[in-house]
Each structure stands twice: as C-alpha cells, then as structure tokens.
Amino acid sequence: MCGISCIIHQDDPTAVDTTRLSSQLDKSLETIKHRGPDSRGQWISGDKRIALGHVRLAINDLSPDGAQPFHDASDAVHAVVNGELYDYDAIRAELERDTDYKFKGRSDCEIVIALYEHYGLNFLSKLRGEFALCLYDARRQFFVAARDRYGIKPLFWMRDQGRILIAAEAKAFLPLGWKPQWDVKSLLDAGWNHDERTLFEGVKKLRPGHYLTCQSFKHLEQRPYWDIDYPDKRMPDPRTEEEMIKGVQERMLEAVRLRLRADVPVGVYLSGGIDSSVIAGMVTHLVKERGEKIGNEKETDRVSCFSIAFDEESGFDESTIANRTAEHLGVKYYKKHMNEAELAARFEDATYHCEHHNPDLNYIGKYALSDVPREVGFKVVLTGEGADENFGGYPVYLPDYLREPDLAWQANTLPEEERIRQCEEAEEAAKQYYQSVGADARNRGPSVARRMLNNITTVSSMTAFTLQVFAPWTECFGLCDPQLTIANNPDGRVRECILNKWHPLHAAQYVWSKGHLANIFLTCLGDRTEMAHSLEARTPFLDHHLTEYVNGLPPSVKIRWDPKEQRFVEKWILREASRPFITKELYERKKHPYSAPTTYPAHGPLHRLLSCLMTEENVAKLGFVEWSKIKGLIESAFERDDPLAMRYAFTIAQWVVISQRFGVEAAKPGRR
C-alpha cells in the first residue's frame, strides 16, 4: 500500500524548471506521507512532460528493490503502483517462462510493467487485488492510469494550468498550485457520492474498473476494463444448493488465503457481525488446520484480531459478541474503547483524511480502530467490506428482492401470493421508517429515475436523507435530483440490463456498489481511515473471482424466506458457507449494520465541538449554506435528541473542517 502523485504537462514544458518541479512533487508526496512512511521516490522524464511520485508502505519485499517508481530494463516504461496484487508468484513464473523480462526484486507490484509489455492494455485484466496505478511508455508517449474493479484504492485526477494532475488523495494537489473550490452542483445532486465528481470543482475520481489514457500528452479518454454483471433472470439455475454453498466456500477460502501473504505481520478486524467473524474463522482454520503462513514468520503461531467498543448503553456496542468469537477461535484480541470524548477528539483529523462528509460518526470509530494494529506492530489487516453488497445483506434490498418472482430458482420456498403481500408490507415498513426519522418518504413514489432502473426503491432509500440547508442562490443550478444522478450513472448497456435482464435485487446491488460502496464505505470506512495510520486493509469479499461467482447465483439463495420462522434470512448462502467457521450465535444472528451512536447529551464534548465549528461566521465562509435554515440545528440535535438534526449538524461541521483544512474559497453566485 502506498501513495502516488503524478503530473502530465500538456502544454510546452520547456520553461519548466526541473528542480522546482521536483520540489513541488516532493511537497505533494509529503501531504500523503501517511500512505507510505517507509520510503519516497520520484522520476521526471527528460523532456519534463511526465513526473511520477511515490511514497511506500513496505509490505512485500522490504528491501530497496521494492522501492518505486519501477522502470523496465531499457528505461522506457515507468510505473508507480498503490495497492496489493495477489497470486503474483504464479503470474511472475508465467512471465519469466514466456518473456525476456528481468525482475529486479520480489515486490508484487513489479509485475505491472512486465504484464504491460507482454499484454498491452490487456494487462489490467490479469491483475487480482486492490490497486491504483500510473504507467508511462516513453516510446509511444502513452500514459495510463487505472483503478481496481471495486474502487478499493482511490485515484483522483484534474486539469490545472495546462497540466493533468493525478494522485491518491485530493490534498496532494495543494502543493502543486491547486486552489480548491466547492462543486456546489455535486453537493446538491449527490454527484460526489454517485458518479465521478467530488466535493471539489474540477477534481474527479477515476471510476472503479476503469482506466484513463493520455496519448502524446493531449488526447484523454476514460474507459472500462471490467464491470459487475448478473445472469438473465429468466434462466433457471440447474445447480443444487450444496453445489452453490461449496462454490462460495471454496472461493472465500482462496480469497482469504491469498491475502495472508506478506513480509510483515497480518491481523484481522473483528466486529460482532458475520462478515468479519467468518474471515477470522477462515484465517484461523487456514493457519491451524492447513499450515498456511499469516504474514511473516513472527506471527504464525496465533491469529491476532482487532475490535472497537462503544459505551454499552449506546445500543451500538457489539464488542461482547466479538469477545465470545475471539474466545471461541482462540485468537489474540485487542480492543479499543470509544466514548464521546474520543470521537470528538478525532472528529477534525478523521474528516480531513476522508475529504468528504458522512452523516454518521462510524468513520471516526474506524479511524480510531486503525490506530490499534499499528500500536502493536501490524501493518496489514483483513476486513469484511463488500459482503452485504454481494450477498444481499442490507434491509433496503428486501423490497427489490420481492419486486419480481425469482424464476432462476425453482426451489424458491416463497409462494407467489406471499411474495406480493410481503413486497407491499416491506414497502410500507420502509416508508414508515423513513418518516419516523424525519427523512423524506415521498421520494419512494413513481419517478423518471425509478423508471430508468426498473422501479427499484433501493435508489429511494439511498437518497432519503437530503439536506434542505442550501442558500437560495444555488437554485441557479436548476432542479437537482440525487435519484436521477444515480440513474444516470450507469451506461446505456447497464440500464438495458437493469430493465430487461437482471432481477431487481441485482439492479439494487449494482447501484449500491457503484455509489455507497465505492464512494463512502471503501473511503471513510476503508482506505482513508486505514491509510491515515499507514495501515493496509485487504478485502477478501471483494476478490473478483469470488464476486463473479456470487453474482451468478439466484436471488433466493442470497435472501431466503424461512417458512418455519416466518422471516427473511439475509445473506443465506454466506451463512451456510460460513457455518463451519463461526459460532452458532453468529450463524443465527440478524444483520446489525456497523454504526456509531446517533444522539449525544447536551453540553458534552461533541456539543461543545460542533458549537465552535458551526458558527454563523464559519457557515458564511462556506457560501452555499443558508444560516437561517441551520441556526437551530445544534439545539435540536443535543437538547431535543433529534437524530436527523444530529446528522445534519455532523455534515455541516465536516464541511467547515474541510473548508478550513483545505482553504476552500467560499462559493459565490455566478461561479459555476
């Protein structure tokens, strides 16, 4: 895991001073040194067109041979890579057999140049893991930047002063002369969460599963090399349940096994849920029963797990269940307790690292948790992100699972009349829930966006919490509909599949994975809060060999109606595949999403902090928020225990932090 910062000069760079360029690049790398504190390197082309910078977190091949940028033997192809590539020994052996490429060291990332030289742009399909990379072929004046299939690793790009800037985090652009401005339109229609935009005008995310090319420093294109796909909903699946369960289990074990490889200690995040618990159980099984190494030799005797605990009275603490799981597995167990004062103390730093807002403080819990492994000498952890997205774990999926019969699974235990009744009940329950928490339940009605997506309501749930705090002048951006942003994000081919080929559950999983998973859960609950502490997190559930298999399964083995208990069992096939590796308690437990408490007492640490941040002066410096609409939020949140007001207050306070830390200029009418 590392950080990268790169510059492409599109204009004539003759007047560019190489020494100054090198100094700028070094300062850019300094802003993201948390991503790679072990070493730093850069390469600038002789014509000053291309500058590649890299900070390294040494995980595999700790020697200087693993330092980046990488170069081929002819000094024509150059690359910087952020991430972890798996099964690289087999790929390397194949390349050594079939090509003349001479490897310098043992780093997994070194295979990138060798694969490119042998396969051209097809090299991306050979990569297995989480990564972001930039590669320059000087012979062809060809530059390519790419991001892994699910967007586990971040990569941002922008045009600025005749240059293209590319970096692992937007803050790396600041020393390069970037002057941040708010993208108000992106805030209004949630583009920062559901397409390639960010909170900042002109700063874009490279989409998951995409690559960006620049030919001869001018022509720029972004194209996909991989996408999520699902089977035709009308085609029956001939497999037995046992065959599918075994198929999931084997692929999960393989995904976990590959992620145990490192030249440093490797641990596991452990919460009270099934996702992290099955990973911990599989790691323990692989180490104890199959003799697999976990990380370097110093940590193969016993698996180490890490967890976080909230105050028991908060209703959000799962640490007691994690305790029992740790005892059952016989692992080392490290736990960090988080109270309100701890959350308040980390609020601003965690927000700065995430670079976007979050209406829940769970990101601060993850930020604090990521410090625990480093305190005891760990650089790598395995984590459970991605299971709910691929196995149907979220409650918002239920109405869309019930929206159409599952024709792919003839053994479906849910009668048609019951499906229709349950669908109506699930829709009404969802509407009542959002009304009870003060959200907009009216957005679940018919709309263009829903018609574009085969009438799924997951898109409505994803946009239920829409802030009504914007200044009147922002109406200049026209009608802004976050649901339409989600519907417009997939390309035409995907929308055709959603309308005519995929089951509505799979359509719901697709839009969630392209939105909330990539742009919230894998950022503020993933890479950003982990790498802020120089910690690499590996996500077995997002191994594409596993997800491609799971995506091909019928909806009714993901969400299963249990006629005996008269309830739906989410992630049914994951539970069955995990059964040998988890406790009976977890096998039978219903989903409980990871979240921090949503109400806090008056006059406590968070009340005091938010009161200092959300002043009329600070809000005026944002430029796009109307003070009269929010001046009573603090009182409603802390003195009336209004959870929706609390979420609004968290969000606006985070905007203030970003404004201050990044020096964002106040948004003004007329600036588009």
C-alpha positions in Angstrom: 0.0 0.0 0.0 1.3 3.3 -1.0 0.5 6.8 -2.2 1.1 8.3 -5.7 1.2 11.8 -7.1 1.8 12.3 -10.9 1.9 15.3 -13.3 1.4 15.3 -17.1 2.4 18.6 -18.8 0.1 19.1 -21.8 1.5 22.5 -22.6 5.0 23.0 -23.7 7.2 22.3 -20.6 10.4 24.0 -21.9 10.1 26.8 -19.4 9.5 24.3 -16.5 12.4 24.3 -14.0 13.2 20.7 -13.2 14.5 21.5 -9.7 11.3 23.4 -8.9 9.1 20.6 -10.4 10.9 18.0 -8.2 10.5 20.2 -5.1 6.8 20.6 -5.8 6.3 16.9 -6.3 8.2 16.1 -3.1 5.9 18.5 -1.2 2.9 16.8 -2.8 4.2 13.5 -1.5 4.7 15.0 1.9 1.0 15.7 2.2 0.2 12.0 1.8 3.3 10.5 3.6 0.9 8.7 5.9 0.2 6.4 3.0 3.8 5.5 2.7 6.2 6.4 5.5 8.9 3.8 4.7 10.4 5.4 1.6 9.8 8.0 -1.1 10.8 8.2 -4.8 10.2 10.2 -7.9 11.0 10.1 -11.6 10.9 13.0 -14.1 11.2 12.4 -17.8 14.0 14.1 -19.7 11.5 16.3 -21.6 9.8 17.2 -18.3 6.4 16.0 -19.7 5.9 13.4 -17.1 6.6 13.3 -13.3 5.8 10.2 -11.2 6.0 10.3 -7.4 5.6 7.6 -4.9 5.5 7.1 -1.1 5.9 3.5 0.1 4.4 1.4 2.8 6.6 -1.7 2.6 4.6 -4.9 2.8 6.2 -7.3 0.3 9.9 -7.3 -0.5 11.1 -4.9 2.3 14.4 -4.4 0.5 15.3 -1.3 -1.6 14.4 -3.5 -4.7 10.8 -2.9 -3.8 11.1 0.9 -3.9 9.2 2.8 -6.6 8.9 4.1 -9.3 9.6 0.9 -11.2 11.4 1.0 -14.6 12.0 -1.6 -17.3 15.5 -2.6 -18.4 15.5 -0.2 -21.3 14.3 2.7 -19.1 11.4 3.2 -21.5 8.4 2.1 -19.3 7.9 3.6 -15.9 5.2 2.9 -13.2 4.0 3.7 -9.7 1.5 1.4 -8.0 -0.6 1.8 -4.9 -2.1 -1.4 -3.6 -1.7 -5.1 -3.3 -1.6 -7.7 -6.1 -2.4 -11.3 -5.3 -1.2 -14.6 -6.8 1.7 -12.7 -8.2 4.1 -15.6 -7.8 2.2 -17.6 -10.4 2.0 -14.6 -12.8 5.7 -13.9 -12.3 6.6 -17.5 -13.1 4.5 -17.4 -16.3 6.1 -14.1 -17.4 9.6 -15.5 -16.7 8.8 -18.5 -18.8 7.2 -16.7 -21.7 9.1 -13.4 -21.8 12.6 -11.9 -21.5 11.6 -9.5 -18.7 14.2 -9.4 -15.9 12.7 -8.7 -12.5 14.7 -6.6 -10.1 13.1 -7.7 -6.8 10.3 -9.7 -5.2 7.6 -7.0 -5.0 4.1 -8.0 -6.1 3.7 -4.6 -7.8 6.7 -5.1 -10.1 4.6 -7.4 -12.3 2.7 -4.4 -13.7 5.4 -3.3 -16.1 6.1 -6.9 -17.2 2.4 -7.6 -17.8 2.0 -4.3 -19.8 5.0 -5.0 -22.0 3.6 -8.5 -22.8 -0.2 -7.9 -23.0 -0.5 -4.2 -23.7 -3.6 -2.6 -22.2 -5.0 -6.1 -21.6 -2.6 -6.3 -18.6 -5.3 -4.8 -16.4 -7.4 -8.0 -16.7 -4.5 -10.0 -15.3 -4.4 -8.0 -12.0 -6.1 -9.5 -9.0 -6.4 -7.3 -5.9 -6.9 -3.7 -4.8 -4.8 -1.2 -6.7 -4.4 2.2 -8.3 -1.6 2.8 -10.7 0.0 5.1 -13.3 2.3 3.9 -16.1 4.1 5.8 -18.8 5.5 4.3 -22.0 8.0 6.9 -23.3 8.4 5.1 -26.6 4.8 5.6 -27.5 4.2 8.8 -25.5 1.4 6.8 -23.9 0.2 7.3 -20.3 -2.3 5.1 -18.5 -3.9 5.4 -15.0 -6.1 2.6 -13.7 -8.1 1.7 -10.6 -9.2 -1.7 -9.3 -12.6 -3.2 -10.0 -14.5 -2.0 -7.0 -12.6 1.2 -6.2 -11.0 -0.1 -3.0 -8.0 2.1 -3.7 -8.6 5.8 -4.6 -7.3 7.7 -7.6 -8.2 11.4 -8.4 -7.4 13.5 -11.4 -7.9 17.0 -12.6 -6.8 19.5 -15.3 -5.0 22.6 -13.9 -2.8 25.2 -15.6 -2.0 23.2 -18.7 -1.4 20.0 -16.7 -3.2 16.8 -15.7 -2.7 16.0 -12.0 -3.3 12.5 -10.7 -3.0 11.5 -7.0 -4.2 9.1 -4.4 -5.8 11.9 -2.4 -7.0 15.3 -3.4 -4.9 17.0 -0.7 -1.8 16.0 -2.7 -2.8 18.6 -5.3 -2.4 21.5 -2.9 1.4 21.9 -3.1 1.0 21.7 -6.9 -0.8 25.0 -7.0 -4.4 23.8 -6.8 -6.9 26.4 -5.4 -9.9 24.4 -4.1 -13.4 25.5 -4.9 -16.7 23.8 -3.9 -18.6 21.9 -6.5 -22.0 23.1 -5.3 -23.9 21.2 -8.1 -22.2 18.0 -6.9 -23.4 18.7 -3.4 -26.9 19.4 -4.5 -27.4 16.3 -6.6 -25.1 14.0 -4.7 -22.7 13.6 -7.6 -19.8 13.3 -5.1 -21.4 10.0 -3.9 -22.9 8.6 -7.1 -20.7 9.5 -10.1 -17.1 10.6 -10.8 -17.4 14.0 -9.2 -16.1 15.0 -5.7 -16.8 17.9 -3.3 -14.3 20.0 -5.2 -14.9 21.7 -8.6 -12.9 20.0 -11.3 -11.5 17.2 -9.2 -12.7 13.8 -10.4 -12.5 10.2 -9.3 -11.3 7.7 -11.7 -14.2 5.3 -11.8 -13.8 1.7 -10.4 -12.9 -0.8 -13.0 -11.8 2.0 -15.4 -8.6 3.3 -16.9 -7.6 6.7 -18.1 -5.3 7.2 -21.1 -3.4 10.2 -22.4 -1.8 9.9 -25.8 1.0 12.2 -26.8 0.1 14.4 -23.8 -3.1 15.6 -25.4 -5.9 13.1 -26.1 -7.6 12.0 -22.9 -10.1 9.1 -22.6 -11.6 7.1 -19.7 -12.9 3.6 -20.5 -14.0 0.5 -18.5 -12.0 -2.7 -18.4 -14.4 -4.6 -16.1 -17.9 -4.2 -14.8 -20.3 -6.0 -12.4 -22.6 -8.4 -14.3 -25.5 -10.7 -13.4 -27.3 -13.6 -15.2 -30.6 -13.4 -17.1 -33.4 -13.5 -14.5 -35.5 -15.8 -16.8 -32.9 -18.6 -17.0 -33.3 -21.4 -14.4 -30.2 -22.2 -12.4 -29.5 -26.0 -12.6 -27.2 -26.2 -9.6 -28.0 -27.7 -6.3 -27.9 -25.7 -3.0 -25.0 -27.9 -1.9 -23.0 -27.2 -5.0 -23.5 -23.4 -4.7 -22.6 -23.4 -1.0 -19.4 -25.3 -1.7 -18.7 -23.0 -4.6 -18.9 -20.0 -2.3 -16.9 -21.6 0.5 -14.0 -22.7 -1.7 -13.7 -19.3 -3.3 -13.9 -17.5 0.0 -11.1 -19.7 1.5 -9.0 -19.0 -1.6 -9.6 -15.2 -1.4 -8.6 -15.2 2.3 -5.6 -17.5 1.7 -4.1 -15.2 -0.9 -4.4 -12.2 1.4 -2.3 -13.9 4.2 0.9 -13.3 2.2 3.1 -10.5 3.4 6.6 -9.9 4.8 5.1 -8.1 7.8 2.5 -9.2 10.5 -1.1 -9.6 9.3 -4.1 -9.3 11.6 -7.9 -9.3 11.3 -10.6 -6.8 12.1 -13.3 -8.4 14.2 -16.7 -7.0 14.9 -19.9 -8.6 16.2 -21.1 -9.4 12.7 -20.8 -12.5 10.5 -18.7 -10.8 7.8 -15.5 -10.1 9.8 -16.1 -13.2 12.0 -16.1 -15.6 9.1 -12.8 -14.1 7.9 -11.3 -14.5 11.3 -12.6 -18.1 11.4 -11.3 -18.9 8.0 -7.9 -17.4 8.8 -7.7 -19.5 12.0 -8.7 -22.6 10.0 -6.1 -22.0 7.3 -3.3 -21.3 9.8 -4.2 -24.1 12.3 -5.6 -26.8 10.1 -3.8 -26.3 6.8 -0.5 -24.9 7.9 -0.7 -21.6 6.0 1.6 -18.8 7.0 0.0 -15.5 8.1 2.3 -12.7 7.3 5.9 -13.0 8.4 7.1 -15.9 10.5 6.9 -14.0 13.8 3.1 -14.1 13.8 2.2 -17.5 12.5 1.7 -19.1 16.0 -1.6 -17.3 16.7 -4.1 -15.1 14.8 -4.5 -11.5 16.1 -7.8 -9.7 15.9 -8.7 -6.0 16.5 -12.0 -4.5 17.5 -13.7 -1.3 18.7 -16.2 -0.9 21.5 -18.8 1.9 22.2 -20.5 2.5 25.5 -22.9 -0.3 26.2 -25.8 2.0 26.9 -25.4 3.5 23.4 -27.1 0.4 21.8 -24.4 0.2 19.2 -21.8 -1.8 21.0 -21.0 -5.3 19.5 -17.8 -5.9 21.4 -19.3 -8.6 23.7 -20.2 -10.7 20.7 -16.7 -10.2 19.3 -15.3 -11.2 22.6 -17.1 -14.5 22.5 -16.0 -15.1 18.9 -12.4 -14.4 19.8 -12.6 -16.8 22.7 -14.1 -19.5 20.5 -11.4 -19.1 17.9 -8.6 -18.9 20.5 -7.1 -15.7 18.9 -5.2 -12.8 20.4 -7.7 -10.0 20.8 -7.1 -6.3 21.0 -10.0 -3.9 21.7 -10.2 -0.1 21.8 -13.0 1.6 23.7 -14.6 4.7 22.1 -16.6 7.2 24.1 -17.9 10.6 23.1 -14.7 12.4 24.1 -12.7 10.1 21.9 -15.0 10.7 19.0 -14.8 14.5 19.5 -11.0 14.5 19.7 -10.7 12.7 16.3 -13.5 14.5 14.5 -11.4 17.0 12.6 -8.5 14.9 11.7 -10.7 12.0 10.5 -12.7 14.4 8.4 -9.5 15.9 6.8 -8.3 12.4 5.8 -11.7 11.3 4.4 -12.1 14.5 2.2 -15.8 14.2 2.3 -18.7 14.3 4.7 -20.5 11.5 6.4 -23.8 11.8 8.4 -22.7 9.1 10.8 -19.6 9.1 13.1 -18.8 5.5 12.3 -15.9 6.8 10.2 -14.3 8.2 13.3 -14.6 4.8 15.0 -12.9 3.2 12.0 -10.2 5.9 12.1 -9.5 5.2 15.8 -9.6 1.4 15.3 -7.0 1.7 12.5 -4.5 3.0 15.1 -4.8 -0.1 17.2 -2.9 -2.6 14.9 -0.1 -0.1 14.4 0.3 0.3 18.1 1.2 -3.4 18.4 3.3 -3.6 15.3 0.9 -4.6 12.5 0.9 -3.1 9.0 -1.8 -5.3 7.4 -5.4 -6.4 8.4 -8.1 -8.3 6.7 -11.5 -6.7 6.8 -15.1 -7.6 5.9 -16.2 -4.8 3.5 -18.3 -5.9 0.5 -20.2 -8.9 1.9 -23.5 -7.0 2.3 -23.3 -5.6 -1.3 -22.7 -9.0 -2.9 -24.7 -11.3 -0.7 -27.8 -9.2 -0.2 -27.3 -8.1 3.4 -28.9 -4.7 3.5 -32.5 -4.3 4.6 -33.1 -1.8 1.8 -32.7 -4.7 -0.7 -35.7 -6.6 0.6 -38.5 -4.7 -1.3 -36.5 -5.1 -4.6 -35.9 -8.8 -3.9 -39.7 -9.2 -3.6 -40.5 -6.9 -6.6 -40.4 -9.8 -9.1 -40.5 -13.6 -8.7 -37.2 -15.4 -8.7 -37.5 -17.5 -11.9 -33.9 -18.6 -11.7 -34.5 -20.8 -8.6 -37.3 -23.3 -8.9 -36.9 -24.4 -5.3 -37.8 -21.0 -4.0 -39.8 -21.5 -0.8 -41.8 -18.3 -1.1 -45.3 -18.7 -2.8 -46.3 -16.1 -5.3 -49.2 -14.7 -3.3 -46.9 -14.4 -0.3 -44.3 -12.6 -2.3 -46.7 -9.9 -3.4 -48.0 -9.5 0.1 -44.6 -9.3 1.6 -43.4 -6.8 -1.0 -46.3 -4.5 -0.1 -45.5 -4.9 3.6 -41.8 -4.2 3.1 -42.5 -1.0 1.1 -44.9 0.2 3.8 -42.4 -0.6 6.6 -39.6 1.3 4.7 -41.9 4.3 4.2 -42.9 4.4 7.9 -39.2 4.0 9.0 -38.0 7.0 6.9 -41.0 9.1 8.1 -40.2 8.2 11.8 -36.6 9.5 11.5 -37.7 12.7 9.7 -36.4 11.7 6.3 -38.3 12.3 3.0 -40.5 9.2 2.4 -42.3 10.9 -0.5 -39.3 10.1 -2.8 -40.4 6.5 -2.9 -43.2 7.3 -5.4 -43.0 7.0 -9.2 -40.3 9.0 -10.9 -38.2 9.1 -14.0 -35.2 7.8 -12.1 -37.1 4.8 -10.8 -38.5 4.0 -14.2 -34.9 4.1 -15.6 -34.0 1.5 -13.0 -36.9 -0.9 -13.3 -38.8 0.7 -10.4 -36.4 -0.3 -7.7 -36.7 1.5 -4.4 -33.2 1.0 -3.2 -32.4 4.2 -5.1 -35.0 6.0 -3.0 -33.5 4.7 0.3 -30.1 5.8 -0.8 -31.3 9.4 -1.2 -33.8 9.6 1.7 -31.6 11.9 3.8 -31.4 15.0 1.6 -30.2 18.2 3.3 -32.5 21.2 3.0 -29.9 23.7 4.0 -28.7 25.3 0.8 -28.7 29.1 0.1 -31.4 30.4 -2.3 -28.8 31.4 -4.9 -28.0 27.7 -5.5 -31.3 27.4 -7.4 -29.2 28.7 -10.4 -28.1 25.1 -10.8 -31.6 24.0 -11.8 -33.5 21.1 -10.5 -31.1 18.7 -8.7 -32.4 15.2 -8.1 -30.0 12.7 -6.4 -32.1 9.8 -7.6 -31.6 10.9 -11.2 -27.9 11.2 -10.5 -27.9 7.5 -9.5 -30.0 6.5 -12.5 -27.7 8.4 -14.9 -24.5 7.0 -13.6 -24.7 3.5 -15.3 -24.1 3.5 -19.0 -26.8 2.6 -21.5 -25.8 -1.1 -21.7 -26.2 -1.5 -18.0 -29.5 0.3 -17.9 -30.8 -2.0 -20.6 -29.7 -5.0 -18.4 -31.5 -3.5 -15.4 -34.7 -3.0 -17.4 -34.8 -6.3 -19.2 -32.3 -8.8 -18.0 -31.3 -8.5 -14.3 -33.5 -9.3 -11.4 -34.4 -6.2 -9.4 -32.3 -7.4 -6.4 -29.3 -7.4 -8.7 -30.1 -4.0 -10.1 -30.2 -2.7 -6.5 -26.9 -4.3 -5.7 -25.3 -2.7 -8.8 -26.3 0.9 -8.0 -25.4 0.5 -4.3 -22.0 -0.9 -5.2 -21.3 1.9 -7.7 -22.5 4.5 -5.1 -22.3 3.9 -1.4 -19.8 1.1 -1.5 -17.2 2.8 -3.7 -17.7 6.4 -2.5 -18.4 6.0 1.2 -17.8 2.6 2.6 -14.5 2.0 0.9 -13.3 5.5 1.6 -14.2 6.8 5.1 -14.8 3.2 6.4 -11.9 1.9 4.3 -8.8 3.2 2.7 -8.8 6.8 4.0 -9.2 6.0 7.7 -6.8 3.0 7.5 -4.1 4.6 5.4 -4.2 7.7 7.7 -2.4 5.3 10.1 -0.2 3.7 7.5 -2.3 0.5 7.6 -3.1 -1.7 4.7 -6.5 -3.3 4.7 -7.4 -6.3 2.5 -10.9 -7.1 1.5 -11.5 -10.8 0.6 -15.2 -10.3 -0.1 -14.3 -8.1 -3.0 -12.0 -10.6 -4.7 -13.4 -10.6 -8.2 -13.1 -14.3 -8.6 -15.4 -14.7 -5.6 -17.8 -11.9 -6.6 -18.2 -13.1 -10.2 -19.3 -16.4 -8.8 -21.7 -14.9 -6.2 -23.2 -12.5 -8.7 -24.1 -15.5 -10.8 -26.2 -17.1 -8.0 -30.0 -16.8 -7.9 -31.5 -14.1 -5.7 -33.3 -16.6 -3.5 -30.1 -18.1 -2.2 -28.9 -14.6 -1.1 -32.2 -13.6 0.6 -34.2 -16.6 1.7 -37.7 -16.9 3.2 -37.7 -19.1 6.2 -41.3 -20.5 6.4 -40.6 -22.0 9.9 -39.5 -18.8 11.5 -41.7 -16.7 9.2 -38.9 -14.3 8.4 -36.3 -13.5 5.7 -32.7 -14.6 6.2 -30.3 -12.1 4.6 -27.0 -13.5 3.2 -28.4 -17.0 3.5 -25.7 -18.7 1.3 -22.9 -16.8 3.1 -24.2 -18.1 6.4 -24.3 -21.7 5.1 -20.8 -21.4 3.6 -19.5 -19.8 6.8 -21.2 -22.3 9.2 -18.0 -24.4 9.9 -16.0 -21.3 10.8 -18.3 -19.3 13.0 -20.3 -19.7 16.3 -24.0 -20.8 16.4 -24.7 -17.3 17.8 -23.4 -15.6 14.7 -25.0 -18.1 12.3 -28.4 -17.3 13.7 -27.9 -13.6 14.3 -29.7 -11.0 12.2 -27.8 -8.2 10.5 -26.8 -5.2 12.5 -25.0 -2.5 10.5 -21.8 -1.0 11.8 -22.7 2.4 13.2 -21.8 4.9 15.8 -24.4 6.3 18.3 -26.7 8.9 16.7 -27.6 11.0 19.7 -25.3 12.6 22.3 -26.0 14.5 25.6 -26.1 18.3 25.8 -23.0 20.2 26.9 -20.8 17.2 26.2 -17.6 17.1 24.1 -19.4 16.8 20.7 -21.9 19.5 21.6 -19.0 21.9 22.5 -17.0 21.0 19.4 -19.9 21.4 16.9 -20.9 24.7 18.6 -17.4 26.0 17.9 -17.4 24.8 14.3 -21.0 25.7 13.3 -20.8 29.5 13.9 -22.5 32.0 11.7 -19.1 33.2 10.6 -17.8 29.7 9.6 -21.0 28.8 7.8 -20.9 32.1 5.9 -17.4 31.1 4.7 -18.9 28.0 3.0 -21.0 30.3 0.8 -23.6 27.7 -0.1 -25.4 27.1 3.2 -28.2 29.4 4.4 -27.6 30.3 8.1 -31.3 30.8 8.8 -32.0 27.2 7.9 -29.5 25.7 10.3 -29.1 28.1 13.2 -31.3 25.9 15.4 -29.7 22.6 14.5 -27.4 22.3 17.4 -30.2 22.9 19.9 -32.4 20.3 18.2 -29.7 17.8 18.0 -28.3 17.9 21.5 -31.2 19.3 23.6 -34.1 17.7 21.9 -32.3 14.4 21.0 -33.3 14.7 17.3 -31.2 12.2 15.4 -31.9 13.7 12.0 -30.8 17.1 13.2 -27.7 15.4 14.7 -26.8 14.0 11.2 -27.3 17.4 9.6 -25.1 19.0 12.2 -22.3 16.4 11.7 -22.4 17.1 8.0 -22.2 20.8 8.1 -19.5 20.7 10.8 -17.5 18.4 8.5 -17.9 20.9 5.6 -16.5 23.6 7.9 -13.5 21.4 8.7 -12.8 20.7 5.1 -13.2 24.4 4.3 -10.6 25.3 6.9 -8.1 22.5 6.3 -8.1 22.8 2.5 -8.5 26.5 2.3 -11.6 26.2 0.1 -12.8 29.5 -1.2 -16.4 30.5 -0.3 -18.9 29.5 -3.1 -20.5 32.5 -4.8 -23.4 33.1 -7.1 -22.2 33.2 -10.7 -19.3 30.8 -10.1 -20.2 27.6 -11.8 
